[in-house]
Amino acid sequence: MISLPVWEPYRLIYRPLPKCASTTLFTLFADLGGNRTSSQQRDNLPVVRGVVSPGRGGSYVVKCPDGDVDDLMRRYEGYTWFSVVRDPYGRVVSNYFNKLNRYAKRFEPRVYLQGYLDQLFGGRTVGTSVEERLRRIQARIPFERFVDGLRRHGVGWDIHVDLQTQYLRVDQIQYHHLVKMEQLVDGLRAVLVHAGNRETGDAAIARLGWLNRSAADAHDPWTSSTREIVATTYRRDFELLGYAA
């Protein structure tokens, strides 16, 4: 299934990409559609299943089978289609600090289990239970090992580490804007200008802030070898999304 938030009053349709400001964009759509109740809730938008046509009004999420995307594009012709992308280097770091448990569970189950046991019997925790578990797993899987694991195992096993261009289906979906997360505010304003609704959008962006910032933002764990692995593994993303490897 593919999920696409729609903002009908401004004729916008968005493809969420994990680890690329998707929480922020869901909140923006909910706010602009009058559905916002909490800055961190992603389920404020009503869901419409199947191939539908414009006419409901407000903001909502369309969920339809992957094979029906072409039909959906025809029905929403004239809408501004966009997504938010991210420098592959930054996305890998974010995945290490926020999604390493997924990697450990799949490829290093003993470490994954030990992280739970350490947390259970290790006494007082700092931060949330998930954050504590991640710290304990990171103590056993250094960044270099995680990156080498992406080289050895590939990246198609989880949407958070998969190629952005693959997940976005750039060969099939014609996007008007692929906003770079590093220039999120300016990029969103460009989308709203394209849709002809900058004034209303600017007010919503000002209320929005940047939610769910990654713990990775302050870290630079790179070596020449890990950069080379990521440059090779994510070559298509670097080439098509306009980032320097």
C-alpha positions in Angstrom: 0.0 0.0 0.0 1.1 3.6 -0.7 0.0 6.4 1.6 -0.3 10.0 0.3 -1.5 12.9 2.4 -3.7 15.3 0.4 -4.3 18.9 1.1 -7.3 19.7 -1.1 -7.8 23.5 -0.5 -4.3 24.1 -1.8 -4.2 21.2 -4.3 -1.1 19.5 -2.7 -0.3 15.9 -2.5 2.7 14.6 -0.5 4.7 11.3 -0.4 6.1 10.8 3.1 9.7 9.5 3.2 10.9 8.0 6.6 13.7 9.9 8.3 13.0 13.0 6.1 10.8 15.3 8.2 7.7 13.2 7.7 6.4 13.9 11.3 6.8 17.6 10.5 4.9 17.4 7.3 2.0 15.3 8.7 1.6 18.0 11.4 1.6 20.7 8.7 -1.1 19.0 6.7 -3.2 18.4 9.9 -2.8 22.0 10.9 -3.7 23.4 7.5 -6.7 21.1 7.3 -8.0 22.0 10.7 -7.3 18.6 12.2 -4.3 19.4 14.4 -4.7 18.2 18.0 -1.1 17.4 19.0 2.2 18.5 17.5 3.5 14.9 17.6 0.5 12.8 16.6 0.6 11.4 13.0 -2.9 10.0 13.0 -4.8 13.3 13.1 -5.7 13.0 9.4 -8.7 10.9 8.3 -7.8 8.0 6.0 -9.5 7.2 2.7 -8.8 3.8 1.3 -8.7 2.9 -2.4 -8.4 5.0 -5.5 -10.4 8.1 -4.9 -11.0 11.5 -6.6 -10.7 15.0 -5.2 -13.8 16.4 -3.7 -13.7 15.5 0.0 -12.3 18.9 1.1 -9.8 19.5 3.9 -6.8 17.3 4.5 -6.8 13.5 4.5 -4.6 10.5 3.7 -5.2 8.3 0.6 -4.1 4.7 1.0 -4.2 2.6 -2.1 -2.5 -0.4 -3.6 0.9 0.3 -5.3 -0.5 -0.8 -8.6 -3.1 2.0 -8.6 -0.7 4.9 -8.3 -1.0 5.7 -12.1 -4.8 6.0 -11.8 -4.4 8.1 -8.7 -2.0 10.5 -10.5 -4.6 10.9 -13.3 -7.3 11.7 -10.8 -5.1 14.2 -9.0 -3.8 15.8 -12.1 -3.2 19.5 -11.5 -2.2 19.0 -7.9 1.4 19.8 -6.8 3.1 16.5 -6.0 6.1 16.8 -3.6 8.2 15.0 -1.1 11.1 15.8 1.3 14.5 14.2 0.7 17.7 14.1 2.8 21.4 14.0 2.3 22.2 10.2 2.3 25.0 10.8 4.8 22.8 12.5 7.3 20.1 9.9 6.8 22.5 7.0 7.6 23.6 8.8 10.8 20.0 9.4 11.8 19.2 5.7 11.3 22.1 4.7 13.4 21.0 6.9 16.3 17.3 6.2 15.9 16.7 2.9 14.1 19.7 0.7 15.0 17.3 -1.6 16.9 15.7 -2.6 13.6 19.2 -3.5 12.2 20.2 -5.4 15.3 16.9 -7.3 15.5 17.4 -8.5 11.9 21.1 -9.1 11.6 22.5 -9.2 15.1 19.7 -10.8 17.2 22.0 -11.6 20.1 22.9 -8.0 20.5 19.3 -7.0 20.2 18.3 -9.4 22.9 21.2 -8.3 25.1 20.1 -4.7 24.8 16.7 -5.7 26.2 18.3 -7.7 29.0 20.8 -4.9 29.9 17.9 -2.5 30.1 15.8 -4.9 32.2 18.5 -5.6 34.7 20.7 -2.6 34.4 19.0 -0.4 36.9 17.9 3.2 36.3 17.5 4.4 32.8 18.1 7.8 31.3 15.5 9.1 28.8 12.8 6.9 27.3 13.0 3.1 27.3 13.6 3.1 23.5 16.4 5.7 23.8 18.0 3.6 26.6 17.7 0.4 24.6 19.3 2.1 21.6 22.2 3.4 23.7 22.9 -0.1 24.9 22.7 -1.6 21.4 25.0 1.2 20.1 27.6 0.3 22.8 27.9 -3.1 21.0 27.4 -2.1 17.4 29.7 0.9 16.6 28.8 3.1 13.7 31.5 1.6 11.4 30.0 -1.9 11.9 26.5 -0.6 11.1 27.7 1.0 7.9 29.6 -2.1 6.8 26.4 -4.1 7.5 24.6 -1.9 5.0 27.3 -2.8 2.5 27.0 -6.5 3.2 23.3 -6.9 3.7 22.1 -4.2 1.3 19.4 -1.6 2.1 16.2 -3.0 0.7 15.2 -4.8 3.9 13.7 -1.7 5.7 12.1 1.5 4.4 14.1 3.6 6.8 17.4 2.6 5.2 16.2 1.9 1.6 17.2 4.1 -1.3 15.1 7.2 -1.2 14.7 7.2 -5.0 13.4 3.6 -4.8 10.9 4.3 -2.0 9.7 7.5 -3.8 9.4 5.6 -7.1 10.8 8.5 -9.0 10.7 6.6 -12.2 6.9 6.4 -12.0 5.7 9.4 -9.9 6.4 12.8 -11.4 7.1 15.1 -8.5 7.0 18.9 -9.0 9.2 19.4 -5.9 11.7 17.2 -4.0 12.4 19.5 -1.1 15.8 19.1 0.6 15.4 18.6 4.3 18.4 20.7 4.9 16.5 23.7 3.4 13.1 22.6 4.7 11.5 26.0 5.3 12.6 27.6 2.0 11.6 24.4 0.2 8.1 24.3 1.7 7.6 27.9 0.8 8.6 27.1 -2.8 6.0 24.4 -2.8 3.3 26.8 -1.5 4.3 29.4 -4.0 3.9 26.8 -6.8 0.5 26.0 -5.4 -0.4 29.7 -5.2 -1.0 29.8 -1.4 2.2 31.2 0.2 0.5 33.6 2.7 -1.6 30.9 4.5 1.2 28.4 4.3 3.8 30.8 5.8 1.6 31.3 8.9 1.3 27.5 9.3 5.1 27.0 8.9 5.7 29.7 11.5 3.5 27.7 14.0 5.1 24.5 13.0 8.8 24.6 14.0 10.9 21.5 13.2 9.5 18.6 15.1 11.1 15.3 16.0 14.7 16.5 15.5 17.2 13.6 15.4 19.7 12.9 18.1 22.2 12.6 15.2 22.1 16.3 14.3 25.1 17.0 16.6 27.3 14.0 15.5 29.9 13.5 12.8 31.0 9.9 13.1 32.5 9.6 9.5 35.7 8.2 8.3 37.0 8.0 4.8 36.0 4.3 4.6 32.5 4.7 5.9 31.9 7.6 3.6 33.1 5.5 0.6 30.7 2.7 1.5 27.7 5.1 1.7 28.7 6.9 -1.5 28.7 3.5 -3.3 25.6 2.0 -1.6 23.5 5.1 -2.1 25.0 6.2 -5.5 21.6 6.6 -7.2 20.3 8.8 -4.4 23.3 11.1 -4.6 23.0 11.3 -8.4 19.2 11.9 -8.7 18.6 14.0 -5.6 21.4 16.4 -6.2 23.7 15.7 -3.2 27.5 15.6 -3.4 29.0 12.2 -2.5 
